[in-house]
């Protein structure tokens, strides 16, 4: 027993718990150090890429800022031209109104002048005849006989003779007074006619000057429009390339630019809109195209001034562009309709509505809800649709190129790809 214990292999000393903990801590700290070194290397590599990307983004934002400032400057100039054009149009309207009044006044003055001249000539003729008769009576002594002869009773009192003399004198004075009145009235009518003619000449000169200024503004706007369109295209392209949230300065600049463009659109209507720039009222495809077509139910040739867009019952219908509601009501064959005035002579008509959520005179932003799609009173073979029509004055315009593409079309293209 004792020999076995004596010759047994001696045990290796077991490390204490504190020693194991120390080793673990040492290894752990080493691992953390290694991990820290690896992370630092990765961060350094990533920071190098982010700096490069940030540099590119900074350059893009700087280019976007320059492009936006350039577009803003051109847009403000265009707005100034449009304000000048509106002011000239109002001035010309005022001149036209004043010219119409002056023309009426001159015609009235001419009419009065002719009437006064005719009355004066009549009075002059009557006075001349009466003066000759009185002169003959005076030369032959008849005037005295008329005054001093006895009346029908055979005798006249001195008072009656004096009254007869005053009557003759009053008759002469009356003729002279009437002649003077008509002469004065004729002179005043002639002066009014002359003043009206001079004012008409001044208005004509001002109208000619206004036409020249209007032509100059139109030429300036025509020359500015291509530059503005190019600047807008460049700014939109750069804005799409910029990623992430823009700094406050750029956001403020773009906000001011958007306001100026809305003001310009209010003056010029939809002239500045580009392809796919109008909001699509509903997301469906075009079911009925603009122009001539053959009615699928009646099988007769017909013409459509707008487009029919596929929709589902109760779908929300949106305004294609900002404007003011000009009419809300019902039209035969179109159910409920909403007409929006977009400025510049442009109007849009949106129809096939079951309910309407706007009122006449209400200002709308692009994409604002107009109402909801309803069923058709008469089946036209196209199913449930929303109808949109675009006009410039009395001329209908095909809205298809200006409407934003249907989301359904985009999805189909992606599936095909």
Secondary structure, DSSP 8 states (H G I E B T S, - for coil): -HHHHHHS--------HHHHHHHHHHHHHHHHHHHHHHHHHHHHHHHHHHHHHHHHHHHHHHHHHHHHHHHHHHHHHHHHHHHHHHHHHHHHHHHHHHHHHHHHHHHHHHHHHHHHHHHHHHHHHHHHHHHHHHHHHHHTTHHHHHHHS--TTS---HHHHHHHHHHHHHHHHHHHHHHHHHHHHHHHHHHHHHHHHHHHHHHHHHHHHHHHHHHHHHHHHHHHHHHHHHHHHHHHHHHHH--S---HHHHHHHHHHHHHHHHHHHHHTTTT--TT-B--SSSS-EEE-SEEEE-TTT--EEEESEEEEE--TT-EEE-SSSEEEEEEEEETTTEEEEEEEEETTEEEEEEEEEEE---TT-EE-TT-EEEEE---SS--SS-SEEEEEEEETTEEE--GGGB---HHHHHHHHHH-
